[in-house]
Amino acid sequence: MTRFASSVSALRSSEIRDLMKLAASPDIISFSGGMPGNELFPLDMMDKIYDSLTDKDKQIAMQYGPTSGLPMLLESLSDYLEKKGLPVKKNRLMVTTGSLQAINILAKAFIDPGDNVLVESPSFIGALSAFRSYEANIISVPLNSDGIDIEQLKVMLESTQPKPKFLYFLPNFHNPAGIVYSQEVKQQMIDLLRDKDIPLIEDDVYSDLYFYKGDVAKMKNIKTIDPEGIDVCFTGSFSKILGPGLRLGWMLVPEHIYQKCELIKQSIDACSPSLSQVIADKFLRNGYIQEYTENVRLEYKKRGLAMIDALEKHLPEYVSFEKPRGGFYIWLHLPKGTDSTLILKKAIEKGVVFVTGKTFDPNGVKNDCMRVSFCNTDVDVINKGIPIVAEAIREVCG
Ligand SMILES: Cc1ncc(COP(=O)(O)O)c(C=O)c1O
């Protein structure tokens, strides 16, 4: 009998990952993944970037780099983040191997086995898995349409002993809930957490993918305020605004937290891929990012609005959802007690996949909700697939 460590015995394969195998079949319509459409990648820009690389760039691309990131990328990324109002100079920036690594490193920095950590319910499965792998005791706080439930957060902060090691949250175009935090909820979070010695992990990978430019001002990160008395650890990624295959993300954190994180990253992978960093630097430095994000925003908006229309037209009236204003996801609320796994089974038989609610429940139980993503299917496929999802829901719920 192989004797695995206790920290990994509890790990389960996520339903998303298992479903990805199914979604790979060419005939299945997949509303399950959170990846950009292949046809949306900036291939022309990539060609131009490759063609512009000097021998020196190529040597840097093939070599190990500093753990914190290649200096050229740290410079261009700092510039990009500063323009978004993030306090780069007051903090330390580290390039990571995807933002999931940033979350993982922060988890390792803070969690001892059995420690309490606070998350939203529902929450991003990748982060939940990372926290589980360090044997955290995950405590969830419900999410409303304008952010975390402040009254419940207050109760949890008062009643959780020993006090939580951090609060992890997703401010913009939440995965899976699709919502955006209101300014008011963010301010109440700041008021509740000030001087409590409970860091905030602010995971923001979708904020560039808004449908309406007018929303940008409301989506200001807590990190842009960097309130006194709270250590805010901000994480972001190139995955949704360039390509997840590069495996590049970042963390922007206070100096004392950075010091620990750099040591942790050194022991994990020494540095993130230099080739990816050289490419990402040119993407930022040459201004391709503005043109590209403008284009994909339009396409995701088209897909998102088409999915909203199709859902409104085909879903039974007992299913409700918050209309997304950006990002990749729509979160459907089914009648109380519905088992969305039964709906998924029916939908798969009919040729469509999505993700069940319990995948995102920190306790792995609440299943009367489900996530459909619009990022990876064009409008025609959305119009073909959503009536099938609605039919599967009707077959199970009546
Ligand atoms: C909310 C959220 N955070 C982090 C990530 C991880 O992204 P990556 O590791 O590709 O940067 C994802 C990926 O789907 C996500 O949805």
Ligand as a Chemical Component Dictionary entry (heavy atoms), coordinates in Angstrom:
data_LIG
# 
_chem_comp.id                   LIG 
_chem_comp.type                 NON-POLYMER 
_chem_comp.pdbx_formal_charge   0 
_chem_comp.three_letter_code    LIG 
# 
loop_
_chem_comp_atom.comp_id 
_chem_comp_atom.atom_id 
_chem_comp_atom.alt_atom_id 
_chem_comp_atom.type_symbol 
_chem_comp_atom.charge 
_chem_comp_atom.model_Cartn_x 
_chem_comp_atom.model_Cartn_y 
_chem_comp_atom.model_Cartn_z 
_chem_comp_atom.pdbx_ordinal 
LIG C1 C1 C 0 -10.519 33.342 -10.286 1  
LIG C2 C2 C 0 -9.310  32.690 -10.853 2  
LIG N1 N1 N 0 -8.132  32.879 -10.264 3  
LIG C3 C3 C 0 -7.025  32.310 -10.727 4  
LIG C4 C4 C 0 -7.042  31.519 -11.856 5  
LIG C5 C5 C 0 -5.782  30.853 -12.277 6  
LIG O1 O1 O 0 -5.278  31.340 -13.452 7  
LIG P1 P1 P 0 -3.815  31.064 -13.950 8  
LIG O2 O2 O 0 -3.110  30.161 -12.995 9  
LIG O3 O3 O 0 -3.957  30.468 -15.300 10 
LIG O4 O4 O 0 -3.161  32.414 -13.978 11 
LIG C6 C6 C 0 -8.251  31.289 -12.514 12 
LIG C7 C7 C 0 -8.331  30.405 -13.688 13 
LIG O5 O5 O 0 -9.358  30.063 -14.200 14 
LIG C8 C8 C 0 -9.416  31.904 -11.999 15 
LIG O6 O6 O 0 -10.619 31.724 -12.566 16 
# 
loop_
_chem_comp_bond.comp_id 
_chem_comp_bond.atom_id_1 
_chem_comp_bond.atom_id_2 
_chem_comp_bond.value_order 
_chem_comp_bond.pdbx_ordinal 
LIG C1 C2 SING 1  
LIG C2 N1 SING 2  
LIG C2 C8 DOUB 3  
LIG N1 C3 DOUB 4  
LIG C3 C4 SING 5  
LIG C4 C5 SING 6  
LIG C4 C6 DOUB 7  
LIG C5 O1 SING 8  
LIG O1 P1 SING 9  
LIG P1 O2 DOUB 10 
LIG P1 O3 SING 11 
LIG P1 O4 SING 12 
LIG C6 C7 SING 13 
LIG C6 C8 SING 14 
LIG C7 O5 DOUB 15 
LIG C8 O6 SING 16 
# 
